[in-house]
């Protein structure tokens, strides 16, 4: 490689520093273009990371195509919500099992609720709703930015 650069330097009259800087710049540009192409062809649904379900703001991220880090936030103050599902362990009737979403910053008020089970059930319900919007292509990536 050094011999090649020396030959270019002698043959075309450029200094070796200019030739090395040109090769480094070309390499950096190729990496940048590869990243740009990867981002352009990334599925659009991966930009869908925020939505409102059951009067609660939900945020998540992706690992591959799997939804991870799903959690609920207050639609007013954007703080993380406390999940109250204590009644789910005391009753066996599914109709009586309710998960409440409470905001401590907004005066301990209930923001939303999901009937039918505990916090894990609620997370699965919201995950299914997210996946349904992705499958039906009805999501909006700009609505809650």
Order of alpha helices (4+ residues) and beta strands (2+ residues): alpha-alpha-beta-beta-beta-beta-alpha-beta-beta-alpha
